[in-house]
Amino acid sequence: MPRTKVHLLYYKVVDDSEEGSFDRKSEKLNLKLTKQHGYHVNPFIDPKLKLRVRVLATLLPLFITPQSKEPKTLFFPSWASSNFIFTQPISGRNLGVDVDDCRMINMNSHELNYLVYRYLHESGFTHSAFTFGYEAALNKSTIDGNLVPPGALITFVQKGIQYLELEANLSTNDSDIDEDFSFIQPIDLITKNVYELQQMINEKKQNVQKAKNREKNKGNREHEQEHSREKDKEASREKEKEHAREKEKEHAKEREKEIEQEHVRERERERQRVREKEREKKMEIEIHQEREREKERQMRDKERELEREKIEREKEKAKQKEKKNEELADVRREEDKIRVKQEENVTTEVGPEPMEIDNSSTSLSSLIPNSDVTVLEGHTSEVFVCAWSPAGSLLASGSGDSTARIWSVGDGPCSSNSQKGPLNVAVLKHYRGRTNDKSKDVTTLDWNGDGTLLATGSYDGQARIWSKDGELLNTLTKHKGPIFSLKWNKKGDYLLSGSVDKTAIVWDTKTGEWKQQFEFHSAPTLDVDWRNNVSFATCSTDNMIYVCKVGDNRPVKTFVGHQGEVNAIKWDPTGSLLASCSDDSTAKIWSLKQDTCLHDLKEHTKEIYTIRWSPTGPGTNNPNQPLVLASASFDSTIKLWDVETGNLLHSLVAHGDPVYSVAFSPNGEYLVSGSLDKCMHIWSVKEAKVVKTYVGSGGIFEVCWNKEGDKIGACFSNNVVIVLDFRM
């Protein structure tokens, strides 16, 4: 086909659009559309504008006449102008219009024959194509085959089918037919004319309308059926209500009968209560008579007891005379033991030279006389723990007899008389029935910051909170094993406990409920200690130390390093350093700033049972004195450590058995120690020597200073608690 230039100067688009023009230089179609299409359109088409005209691009070549200089008008249905999508500036090529001439409408038979020939050849019908070309004399054709695109015949047939489909769907009343547009099968488009196609489309529309009418009628019938069913249901409900009313009447009659029967039974019970009261009165009379007889027996027993006491007092006076003589002999023997022990340890100690005790330091003048000692008797089993109240002169003690006691000591000097009377002691019973129940042993206790409350922990796994007068305020039940350690925080709103059940629990002391349980250890928890009001540390027989915080479900810090059970932990006065001691014969100092220990203290030869920080250095009442750590061991020694360097300052040697407890005086100048050798020594920290000694009659489990520093409490294995005056 020869190609000639198309000069499309102007044409007009009908259907809700205004005029447009075609620029032959830029080959761009410019449309000015109304807002009905839903777009804000500039005078020139934006490249991003999407104008939906589904079939316009395929139809324009059928409407455009080449070489036409007069304006042309294109008419097409409204649905067509809303479905084609322009995605780039519109040109003749975009619209399907070749800028060069394409005389599609004026096609002659020779050109059609050439298209058929090309179709046969492209489809593989070689012989048919050859025969057809020969008969049509295509060898004489002037058509340039290179300009004819492949599949040209199929393209024209498809466009013709599309045109027929549009023509069949055209409406004569200039109305939108978007909803009623019907696609037609290609075979129908080929075999039928436009009139037949329109008839077929009308039949389809009528069928659709009939289907809609049937659906509507069906809906009406279903509505009527539903209405009928509702009436039936309503009648059924009325019958059920009537039946229910009948049943309710029957139930009312039955209830009346039951009420009458209940009145009869109540009258019978009243007669029974009267008879029961009469029997109780008789029993009360009998009990009263029995009590009177019991009082008489008790009076007789009391008289006999007074007689026995007189005899015992006479015997006691005789024993006291003998005891004074024995004490002098015991003192001399004790001096010899201390001297021998000191000589033995001098040759074995490593590091700084241990304390030397000369004859003057263990002379009779260093022994605490009985006149400066008050013996508190009342416990019926060994006394494990004791603690002074931060306010007042109250000393608390806990024993294996299932009781704790709060002793009112007084501010004056101690007396040599034993204190037995009930006027100066409150007994805190941890049992309901029999006494000396080992499951109720009081294993630990601690006063709150202002001395108004005392917390105790016992072997039965329960913690208890008492008033300073001995009234039980709360019983804290959560642990499943004995409680070995119990501490109040400084604020006094939380109580921390550590148990054999491998856990530590923070208790809300206001409500008596547990706040949080920490289950990090794999073995019994031996000791706990607060760092501040919300952070604390725990240690265990699993060799581990955990630093925890209330509200956190994981440890803040984990300290690993001990090779044996960790017996005790203590924070320094500032809460920045943590000391620990273990069965591996070492004590360690830890810092939260590093994972490994700051100092590893290895001078002891046996298990270290306890440790204490001196109340000196920053954050204390004695800021100008250096901070010191004391450790007490089963090797019978106490060692004092320089916290800055980790070096051993002094090794205090005087005890002959394991040292269970040490405590610094409030001013940090003295240290008291208690041992299973029955001796309590008071040491000068500066001079590292014994300044006072008390020899008891049982092993010492714990020692403690009062807040003024003028009294020391100690608990013994022979069931007594002693208080002694300290004056230098």
SULHU-V985819 format. One record per residue. N is the residue number from 1. RES is the residue in one letter. D_LAST is the distance of its C-alpha to the last C-alpha in Angstrom with 2 decimals. Layout:
n: [N,N]
res: [RES,RES]
d_last: [D_LAST,D_LAST]
This chain:
n: [1,2,3,4,5,6,7,8,9,10,11,12,13,14,15,16,17,18,19,20,21,22,23,24,25,26,27,28,29,30,31,32,33,34,35,36,37,38,39,40,41,42,43,44,45,46,47,48,49,50,51,52,53,54,55,56,57,58,59,60,61,62,63,64,65,66,67,68,69,70,71,72,73,74,75,76,77,78,79,80,81,82,83,84,85,86,87,88,89,90,91,92,93,94,95,96,97,98,99,100,101,102,103,104,105,106,107,108,109,110,111,112,113,114,115,116,117,118,119,120,121,122,123,124,125,126,127,128,129,130,131,132,133,134,135,136,137,138,139,140,141,142,143,144,145,146,147,148,149,150,151,152,153,154,155,156,157,158,159,160,161,162,163,164,165,166,167,168,169,170,171,172,173,174,175,176,177,178,179,180,181,182,183,184,185,186,187,188,189,190,191,192,193,194,195,196,197,198,199,200,201,202,203,204,205,206,207,208,209,210,211,212,213,214,215,216,217,218,219,220,221,222,223,224,225,226,227,228,229,230,231,232,233,234,235,236,237,238,239,240,241,242,243,244,245,246,247,248,249,250,251,252,253,254,255,256,257,258,259,260,261,262,263,264,265,266,267,268,269,270,271,272,273,274,275,276,277,278,279,280,281,282,283,284,285,286,287,288,289,290,291,292,293,294,295,296,297,298,299,300,301,302,303,304,305,306,307,308,309,310,311,312,313,314,315,316,317,318,319,320,321,322,323,324,325,326,327,328,329,330,331,332,333,334,335,336,337,338,339,340,341,342,343,344,345,346,347,348,349,350,351,352,353,354,355,356,357,358,359,360,361,362,363,364,365,366,367,368,369,370,371,372,373,374,375,376,377,378,379,380,381,382,383,384,385,386,387,388,389,390,391,392,393,394,395,396,397,398,399,400,401,402,403,404,405,406,407,408,409,410,411,412,413,414,415,416,417,418,419,420,421,422,423,424,425,426,427,428,429,430,431,432,433,434,435,436,437,438,439,440,441,442,443,444,445,446,447,448,449,450,451,452,453,454,455,456,457,458,459,460,461,462,463,464,465,466,467,468,469,470,471,472,473,474,475,476,477,478,479,480,481,482,483,484,485,486,487,488,489,490,491,492,493,494,495,496,497,498,499,500,501,502,503,504,505,506,507,508,509,510,511,512,513,514,515,516,517,518,519,520,521,522,523,524,525,526,527,528,529,530,531,532,533,534,535,536,537,538,539,540,541,542,543,544,545,546,547,548,549,550,551,552,553,554,555,556,557,558,559,560,561,562,563,564,565,566,567,568,569,570,571,572,573,574,575,576,577,578,579,580,581,582,583,584,585,586,587,588,589,590,591,592,593,594,595,596,597,598,599,600,601,602,603,604,605,606,607,608,609,610,611,612,613,614,615,616,617,618,619,620,621,622,623,624,625,626,627,628,629,630,631,632,633,634,635,636,637,638,639,640,641,642,643,644,645,646,647,648,649,650,651,652,653,654,655,656,657,658,659,660,661,662,663,664,665,666,667,668,669,670,671,672,673,674,675,676,677,678,679,680,681,682,683,684,685,686,687,688,689,690,691,692,693,694,695,696,697,698,699,700,701,702,703,704,705,706,707,708,709,710,711,712,713,714,715,716,717,718,719,720,721,722,723,724,725,726,727,728]
res: [M,P,R,T,K,V,H,L,L,Y,Y,K,V,V,D,D,S,E,E,G,S,F,D,R,K,S,E,K,L,N,L,K,L,T,K,Q,H,G,Y,H,V,N,P,F,I,D,P,K,L,K,L,R,V,R,V,L,A,T,L,L,P,L,F,I,T,P,Q,S,K,E,P,K,T,L,F,F,P,S,W,A,S,S,N,F,I,F,T,Q,P,I,S,G,R,N,L,G,V,D,V,D,D,C,R,M,I,N,M,N,S,H,E,L,N,Y,L,V,Y,R,Y,L,H,E,S,G,F,T,H,S,A,F,T,F,G,Y,E,A,A,L,N,K,S,T,I,D,G,N,L,V,P,P,G,A,L,I,T,F,V,Q,K,G,I,Q,Y,L,E,L,E,A,N,L,S,T,N,D,S,D,I,D,E,D,F,S,F,I,Q,P,I,D,L,I,T,K,N,V,Y,E,L,Q,Q,M,I,N,E,K,K,Q,N,V,Q,K,A,K,N,R,E,K,N,K,G,N,R,E,H,E,Q,E,H,S,R,E,K,D,K,E,A,S,R,E,K,E,K,E,H,A,R,E,K,E,K,E,H,A,K,E,R,E,K,E,I,E,Q,E,H,V,R,E,R,E,R,E,R,Q,R,V,R,E,K,E,R,E,K,K,M,E,I,E,I,H,Q,E,R,E,R,E,K,E,R,Q,M,R,D,K,E,R,E,L,E,R,E,K,I,E,R,E,K,E,K,A,K,Q,K,E,K,K,N,E,E,L,A,D,V,R,R,E,E,D,K,I,R,V,K,Q,E,E,N,V,T,T,E,V,G,P,E,P,M,E,I,D,N,S,S,T,S,L,S,S,L,I,P,N,S,D,V,T,V,L,E,G,H,T,S,E,V,F,V,C,A,W,S,P,A,G,S,L,L,A,S,G,S,G,D,S,T,A,R,I,W,S,V,G,D,G,P,C,S,S,N,S,Q,K,G,P,L,N,V,A,V,L,K,H,Y,R,G,R,T,N,D,K,S,K,D,V,T,T,L,D,W,N,G,D,G,T,L,L,A,T,G,S,Y,D,G,Q,A,R,I,W,S,K,D,G,E,L,L,N,T,L,T,K,H,K,G,P,I,F,S,L,K,W,N,K,K,G,D,Y,L,L,S,G,S,V,D,K,T,A,I,V,W,D,T,K,T,G,E,W,K,Q,Q,F,E,F,H,S,A,P,T,L,D,V,D,W,R,N,N,V,S,F,A,T,C,S,T,D,N,M,I,Y,V,C,K,V,G,D,N,R,P,V,K,T,F,V,G,H,Q,G,E,V,N,A,I,K,W,D,P,T,G,S,L,L,A,S,C,S,D,D,S,T,A,K,I,W,S,L,K,Q,D,T,C,L,H,D,L,K,E,H,T,K,E,I,Y,T,I,R,W,S,P,T,G,P,G,T,N,N,P,N,Q,P,L,V,L,A,S,A,S,F,D,S,T,I,K,L,W,D,V,E,T,G,N,L,L,H,S,L,V,A,H,G,D,P,V,Y,S,V,A,F,S,P,N,G,E,Y,L,V,S,G,S,L,D,K,C,M,H,I,W,S,V,K,E,A,K,V,V,K,T,Y,V,G,S,G,G,I,F,E,V,C,W,N,K,E,G,D,K,I,G,A,C,F,S,N,N,V,V,I,V,L,D,F,R,M]
d_last: [133.29,133.77,130.73,131.28,128.89,127.93,127.90,125.88,125.71,124.84,124.55,123.16,120.72,121.50,119.11,116.30,116.18,117.46,119.39,118.27,119.70,119.80,119.20,121.44,119.65,116.19,117.63,115.16,115.94,114.52,114.12,113.05,111.79,111.10,107.66,109.10,107.96,104.35,103.81,103.42,106.06,106.74,110.37,110.04,108.68,105.05,104.68,101.92,104.05,104.93,108.27,109.27,112.96,113.36,116.97,117.97,117.41,119.82,122.49,122.74,125.01,127.43,127.67,127.69,131.08,131.13,132.48,132.33,131.98,132.23,129.13,128.71,127.11,125.13,124.91,122.41,120.68,117.40,115.45,116.34,114.87,111.43,110.79,111.26,108.13,108.32,105.43,106.75,109.22,112.55,115.47,118.82,117.41,114.51,117.00,119.18,121.74,122.64,123.12,126.32,129.24,129.26,132.41,131.14,133.25,136.51,136.08,139.47,140.47,140.34,136.66,135.95,137.73,135.52,132.38,133.71,134.49,130.95,129.50,131.57,130.69,126.94,126.96,128.50,132.03,133.57,137.11,137.25,136.02,138.65,141.46,140.37,140.03,143.44,145.14,143.40,144.36,140.81,141.65,143.55,140.63,139.19,135.75,132.91,130.98,127.90,127.47,127.53,124.02,123.58,123.92,125.87,128.15,125.27,123.56,126.67,127.21,123.59,123.93,127.18,125.57,122.77,125.35,127.27,124.05,123.39,126.97,126.94,123.80,125.00,125.22,128.18,126.38,123.95,120.83,117.71,118.02,114.58,114.00,117.54,117.89,119.08,118.99,122.25,122.79,124.44,127.38,128.19,128.03,130.50,132.94,133.07,134.15,132.19,133.86,133.05,129.48,129.13,130.63,128.14,125.21,126.56,126.75,123.12,122.12,124.15,122.54,119.11,120.08,121.44,118.22,116.29,118.60,118.22,114.47,114.66,116.96,114.69,111.75,113.78,114.69,111.09,110.09,112.71,111.59,107.96,109.04,110.92,107.92,105.73,108.23,108.14,104.34,104.34,106.76,104.61,101.49,103.38,104.32,100.71,99.54,102.17,101.12,97.45,98.40,100.20,97.17,94.89,97.17,96.97,93.15,93.05,95.10,92.83,89.71,91.31,91.94,88.33,87.00,89.20,88.01,84.37,85.02,86.39,83.35,80.98,82.76,82.40,78.65,78.28,80.00,77.68,74.56,75.88,76.36,72.84,71.28,73.12,71.76,68.18,68.57,69.70,66.73,64.28,65.80,65.43,61.81,61.01,62.58,60.61,57.32,58.19,58.85,55.54,53.65,55.31,54.30,50.66,50.63,51.90,49.35,46.50,47.66,47.74,44.22,42.90,44.50,42.88,39.41,39.87,40.74,37.77,35.31,36.81,36.42,32.78,31.95,33.58,31.68,28.28,29.15,30.12,27.05,24.64,26.70,26.79,23.01,22.69,25.46,23.98,20.70,22.87,25.04,22.24,21.01,24.61,24.99,22.03,23.33,26.84,25.96,24.09,27.14,29.47,27.76,27.53,31.33,31.86,29.50,31.38,30.19,27.06,25.70,23.31,19.87,20.24,18.25,18.96,18.91,15.70,13.81,15.44,15.51,15.09,11.64,10.44,12.44,11.38,13.70,16.45,15.53,12.68,15.36,18.42,21.38,23.82,27.28,30.48,31.18,34.00,33.40,30.71,28.26,28.40,26.43,23.83,22.69,20.88,23.20,22.74,23.51,22.44,20.53,23.03,22.43,25.59,26.53,29.73,31.46,34.59,35.95,37.26,34.79,31.77,29.67,27.74,25.18,24.25,20.72,20.15,17.47,16.36,14.01,15.36,18.07,19.27,22.73,24.28,25.38,29.05,30.91,32.57,31.31,27.94,29.09,31.83,33.67,35.09,38.08,39.50,42.56,45.62,46.95,45.44,41.71,40.12,42.45,41.07,42.63,40.21,36.93,34.25,33.26,31.30,30.02,28.74,28.08,30.05,28.53,28.56,27.56,30.99,32.35,31.31,33.39,33.83,35.88,37.54,39.77,42.87,42.65,41.93,39.17,38.45,36.99,35.53,34.53,31.07,32.99,34.25,37.74,39.40,40.65,42.03,42.87,43.25,45.92,47.07,45.39,47.37,44.56,40.95,38.37,35.48,33.71,33.50,32.14,32.66,33.51,31.66,34.65,34.78,38.54,38.52,37.02,37.27,37.80,38.57,40.65,42.35,45.61,44.88,44.43,41.89,42.67,41.69,42.01,42.86,40.48,42.76,45.78,44.26,46.66,46.02,46.39,46.90,46.74,46.06,47.91,47.25,45.68,47.92,45.36,42.51,39.92,36.41,34.14,34.54,32.50,33.51,33.89,34.86,36.66,39.79,38.97,37.10,37.04,37.90,37.83,39.83,40.97,43.88,41.63,42.11,39.91,41.55,40.53,42.36,43.13,44.24,48.00,48.65,50.47,49.44,46.14,45.10,43.82,43.96,41.65,43.24,41.76,39.92,41.97,40.26,38.91,36.35,33.48,31.25,31.42,29.01,29.83,27.55,26.39,29.72,31.94,33.62,32.33,32.42,30.59,32.14,31.76,34.55,35.99,37.50,34.17,33.68,31.66,33.44,32.80,35.74,37.06,39.70,41.58,42.66,43.76,42.14,38.43,36.65,34.58,35.15,32.06,33.47,31.04,30.53,33.12,33.15,32.96,30.05,29.05,26.64,25.24,22.73,22.60,19.48,19.37,20.10,23.36,26.43,26.64,22.91,20.50,19.18,22.63,21.81,19.81,22.09,22.89,21.92,23.43,21.95,24.50,24.29,27.35,29.33,29.12,25.66,23.90,21.90,23.06,21.84,24.83,25.81,27.69,29.93,31.35,30.70,29.36,26.78,23.54,21.71,22.64,19.80,21.39,20.07,21.85,25.29,26.80,27.09,23.99,24.85,21.99,19.20,17.31,15.36,12.62,14.46,13.28,14.29,11.42,10.62,13.38,13.85,17.15,19.48,22.56,25.67,24.46,22.52,19.13,16.25,14.00,10.93,11.68,10.72,13.88,14.46,14.24,15.60,13.97,12.30,8.67,9.19,12.73,14.75,18.47,20.80,24.55,25.73,25.46,22.98,24.82,22.30,18.62,17.51,14.82,15.79,16.60,13.77,11.16,9.54,11.93,13.45,17.10,19.13,22.83,24.56,28.09,28.54,28.90,25.54,22.70,19.22,16.44,12.96,10.00,6.77,3.79,0.00]
